[in-house]
């Protein structure tokens, strides 16, 4: 490139500063659920009822399916009878100990007989405690005959039917949280920096399938790094509610990145055409030959993308003509 020196800057000449030339990059992703949870049984048994099918939303009770609990309830009833019997026995033992304590004070009974009664009372209390623990275990087993899913989530997979026998720990379905839709992207370091540096409140995604734009925000950034693609995984969350609220919707993310050529932009009025060459004039009247790499439409009109070895963002140049 050739630079031609000129005189000092003339007063009153309008100046304009160069800005980095940007290129538009569009990335496409697809909506998916914020999270997915496999549904598994916690006990073996026969399926009595399945409350929800694929695509349906789990209610507030959170019960996806129920297993047969007949025998557990019978065991609970038996334990409750034994507990009541022991409580009655313990109350009787206390009265006997109180009576024999009074008799021992009057020397009408032996100390060994009183000790035996106290030991019987302790044994009955221990047995009652053991039954209370067994009762809690049975209550927990009863709760686990209900296969649960988070309320408000939707069923995405169902592998069981009423009457089916399931084993302990068997995977019987899946539920996903579609209340928040996310769109995963794999970004280069430059793209990631541009995304992070942008105003998060102004981040938008275009949904071609719905023909609308929605607000979005950075939901999470994965700390790992893929050595093959050298890209960073980022999930964006849709902040506007849409319908249908489902996965698989195309979402396009537009990012404006600096040109790899190091080009800058200037208004078309700052570029002079002379003998099939392009020139710009610095504020000190020094002329600089530039190469045209393209153009775009800015808020104030057309801007040219130009490059030269000594050209950098922030430099000031003269406006040579009016548009």
C-alpha positions in Angstrom: 0.0 0.0 0.0 1.1 3.6 -0.7 0.7 6.5 1.7 1.1 10.0 0.4 1.9 12.8 2.9 0.0 16.0 2.9 -0.2 19.2 4.8 -1.6 19.9 8.2 -5.3 19.3 9.0 -7.6 22.0 7.7 -9.9 23.5 10.3 -13.6 22.8 10.0 -13.1 19.7 7.8 -15.6 16.9 9.0 -13.8 13.8 10.3 -15.0 10.2 10.8 -13.5 7.4 12.8 -12.9 3.9 11.4 -14.8 1.0 13.0 -14.0 -2.7 12.9 -15.6 -4.4 9.9 -18.1 -7.1 11.0 -19.4 -10.1 9.3 -22.7 -11.8 10.1 -22.5 -15.5 11.2 -25.7 -17.5 11.6 -25.7 -20.7 13.7 -28.7 -23.1 13.8 -29.7 -25.2 16.8 -32.8 -27.1 17.9 -34.9 -26.6 21.1 -34.9 -29.3 23.7 -36.1 -29.8 27.2 -34.1 -28.2 30.1 -33.7 -31.6 31.7 -34.8 -35.2 31.3 -35.3 -37.7 34.1 -35.5 -41.5 33.7 -38.3 -43.1 35.7 -37.5 -46.3 37.5 -39.2 -48.6 40.0 -37.9 -48.8 43.6 -39.6 -52.1 44.3 -40.8 -55.1 42.4 -44.5 -55.7 41.8 -47.5 -55.8 39.4 -48.6 -52.5 37.8 -52.1 -51.6 38.8 -52.5 -48.3 37.0 -50.5 -45.9 34.7 -51.8 -42.3 35.0 -50.1 -40.6 32.0 -49.2 -41.4 28.4 -46.4 -39.9 26.3 -46.8 -36.2 25.9 -49.0 -35.7 28.9 -48.1 -33.4 31.8 -47.6 -34.8 35.3 -50.1 -33.5 37.8 -49.5 -32.0 41.2 -49.5 -35.3 43.0 -46.5 -36.4 40.9 -47.7 -40.0 40.5 -46.9 -41.6 37.2 -47.9 -45.2 38.0 -49.0 -47.4 40.9 -47.9 -50.9 41.8 -50.0 -53.4 43.8 -49.6 -52.7 47.5 -52.1 -55.3 48.9 -49.5 -57.4 50.8 -47.7 -54.4 52.2 -50.9 -53.0 53.6 -51.7 -56.4 55.2 -48.2 -56.4 56.8 -48.8 -52.9 58.1 -52.1 -54.0 59.7 -50.4 -56.9 61.4 -47.6 -54.7 62.8 -50.2 -52.2 64.1 -52.0 -55.0 65.9 -48.7 -56.2 67.5 -47.9 -52.6 68.5 -51.3 -52.2 70.2 -50.8 -55.5 72.0 -47.4 -54.4 73.3 -48.6 -51.0 74.4 -51.3 -52.8 76.5 -48.7 -55.1 77.9 -46.3 -52.3 78.8 -49.1 -50.4 80.6 -49.8 -53.6 82.6 -46.1 -54.1 83.4 -45.9 -50.5 84.7 -48.8 -51.1 87.1 -47.3 -54.4 88.3 -43.9 -52.7 88.9 -45.6 -49.9 90.9 -47.6 -52.5 93.0 -44.5 -54.7 93.6 -42.4 -51.6 94.5 -44.9 -50.8 97.3 -44.9 -54.4 98.4 -41.1 -54.6 98.5 -41.1 -51.5 100.6 -43.2 -53.4 103.1 -41.1 -56.5 102.8 -44.0 -58.4 101.3 -42.2 -59.4 98.0 -38.7 -60.2 97.0 -36.3 -57.9 95.2 -35.7 -60.6 92.5 -39.3 -60.7 91.6 -39.3 -56.9 91.2 -36.2 -57.1 89.0 -37.9 -59.7 86.8 -40.8 -57.4 86.2 -38.6 -54.5 85.4 -36.7 -56.7 82.9 -39.9 -57.8 81.3 -40.9 -54.1 80.9 -37.6 -53.3 79.2 -37.9 -56.2 76.8 -41.4 -55.2 75.8 -40.2 -51.6 75.2 -37.4 -52.9 73.0 -39.8 -55.0 71.1 -42.2 -52.1 70.6 -39.3 -50.0 69.3 -38.4 -52.7 66.8 -42.0 -52.8 65.6 -42.0 -49.1 65.2 -38.9 -49.3 62.9 -40.6 -52.1 61.0 -43.7 -50.0 60.7 -41.6 -47.1 59.2 -40.0 -49.5 56.8 -43.4 -50.8 55.6 -44.7 -47.2 55.2 -41.6 -46.4 53.1 -42.1 -49.5 51.0 -45.8 -48.5 50.5 -44.7 -45.0 49.3 -42.3 -46.6 46.8 -45.1 -48.6 45.1 -45.8 -45.2 43.5 -43.6 -44.4 40.6 -43.2 -40.7 40.7 -42.2 -37.9 38.3 -41.7 -34.1 38.9 -45.0 -32.2 38.7 -45.3 -30.1 35.6 -42.9 -32.3 33.5 -44.1 -34.2 30.4 -43.8 -37.9 29.7 -41.4 -38.6 26.9 -41.1 -42.4 27.2 -43.4 -45.1 28.7 -42.4 -48.7 28.9 -45.1 -50.2 31.1 -48.8 -51.2 31.0 -51.3 -52.2 33.7 -50.9 -55.8 34.7 -47.2 -55.9 33.8 -44.7 -57.2 36.4 -41.7 -55.0 36.9 -38.5 -55.7 38.8 -36.8 -53.5 41.4 -34.8 -50.7 39.6 -36.3 -51.3 36.2 -36.4 -48.4 33.8 -40.1 -47.8 32.9 -40.1 -44.4 31.2 -38.8 -40.9 31.2 -40.1 -37.4 31.9 -38.7 -34.0 30.7 -39.0 -30.4 31.8 -40.3 -28.4 28.8 -41.2 -25.4 30.9 -37.8 -24.0 30.0 -36.6 -24.7 26.5 -32.9 -24.6 25.8 -31.0 -24.5 22.5 -27.4 -25.9 22.6 -24.7 -24.4 20.4 -21.0 -25.3 19.8 -19.1 -22.0 19.5 -15.6 -21.1 18.5 -13.6 -19.0 21.0 -14.3 -15.9 18.9 -18.0 -16.6 18.7 -18.2 -17.4 22.4 -16.4 -14.1 23.3 -18.8 -12.2 21.1 -21.8 -13.9 22.7 -20.5 -13.2 26.2 -19.6 -9.6 25.5 -23.0 -8.9 23.9 -25.8 -7.4 26.0 -27.6 -10.5 27.4 -30.9 -8.6 27.7 -30.8 -8.0 23.9 -30.0 -11.5 22.9 -32.6 -12.8 20.4 -33.2 -16.1 18.6 -35.1 -16.5 15.4 -37.5 -19.4 15.2 -38.2 -20.1 11.5 -40.8 -22.8 12.2 -42.9 -20.3 14.1 -41.9 -17.3 12.1 -41.0 -15.2 15.1 -38.1 -14.0 17.3 -37.8 -14.6 21.0 -35.7 -13.3 23.8 -33.0 -15.6 25.0 -30.2 -15.7 27.6 -27.1 -17.8 28.4 -28.4 -20.7 30.5 -25.1 -22.5 31.1 -21.6 -22.9 29.7 -20.0 -26.3 29.8 -16.5 -26.1 31.4 -15.1 -28.9 29.3 -13.4 -28.5 25.9 -13.6 -30.7 22.8 -10.1 -31.1 21.5 -11.4 -32.3 18.1 -13.7 -29.4 17.2 -12.0 -26.9 19.6 -15.5 -25.5 20.3 -17.2 -24.5 23.5 -20.6 -25.9 24.4 -23.2 -23.3 25.4 -26.9 -23.6 26.2 -29.2 -20.7 25.5 -32.6 -20.6 27.2 -35.7 -19.1 25.6 -37.1 -16.4 27.9 -40.4 -15.8 25.9 -43.1 -18.4 26.1 -44.0 -20.0 22.8 -46.5 -22.6 21.5 -46.1 -25.4 21.1 -43.6 -25.8 23.9 -41.6 -28.7 22.6 -38.3 -29.8 21.4 -37.1 -29.9 17.8 -37.9 -26.3 16.8 -35.2 -24.7 14.7 -33.5 -21.7 16.4 -31.1 -19.4 14.6 -28.5 -17.3 16.4 -26.9 -14.4 14.6 -23.5 -13.1 15.7 -21.5 -10.2 14.3 -17.8 -11.0 14.3 -14.8 -9.0 13.3 -13.4 -9.7 9.9 -10.4 -12.0 9.9 -8.8 -9.7 7.4 -8.6 -6.8 9.9 -10.7 -4.7 7.7 -12.4 -1.5 8.9 -15.5 0.3 7.8 -15.8 3.9 6.6 -18.7 5.9 5.2 -18.7 5.9 1.4 -18.2 9.7 1.5 -14.8 9.1 3.1 -13.4 7.0 0.2 -12.1 8.6 -2.9 -12.0 6.9 -6.3 -9.0 7.9 -8.4 -7.6 6.1 -11.5 -9.3 2.8 -10.5 -7.8 3.0 -7.1 -9.3 3.9 -3.7 -7.9 6.4 -1.3 -8.7 7.8 2.1 -7.4 11.0 3.7 -6.2 11.1 7.3 -7.0 14.1 9.5 -3.5 15.4 8.9 -4.1 15.3 5.1 -2.0 12.2 4.5 -3.6 10.0 1.8 -3.6 6.3 2.1 -4.4 3.8 -0.6 -6.9 1.0 0.5 -8.4 -2.2 -0.9 -12.2 -2.6 -1.1 -13.4 -5.8 0.5 -17.1 -5.3 0.5 -19.9 -3.1 1.9 -22.9 -3.1 4.2 -25.8 -0.9 5.1 -25.3 1.0 8.3 -27.7 3.2 10.3 -26.2 6.3 8.5 -26.1 4.8 5.0 -23.7 2.6 3.1 -20.3 1.8 4.6 -17.4 0.3 2.8 -15.1 -2.4 4.1 -11.6 -1.4 3.4 -8.1 -2.7 4.4 -4.5 -1.4 4.4 -1.4 -2.3 6.4 -1.5 0.9 8.4 -5.3 1.0 8.8 -6.8 0.2 12.2 -10.0 0.9 14.1 -10.3 4.3 15.8 -8.3 6.2 13.3 -9.9 9.4 11.9 -10.3 10.3 8.3 -11.8 13.2 6.3 -15.2 13.1 4.7 -14.4 14.0 1.1 -17.8 14.4 -0.3 -21.5 14.4 0.6 -23.6 11.3 -0.1 
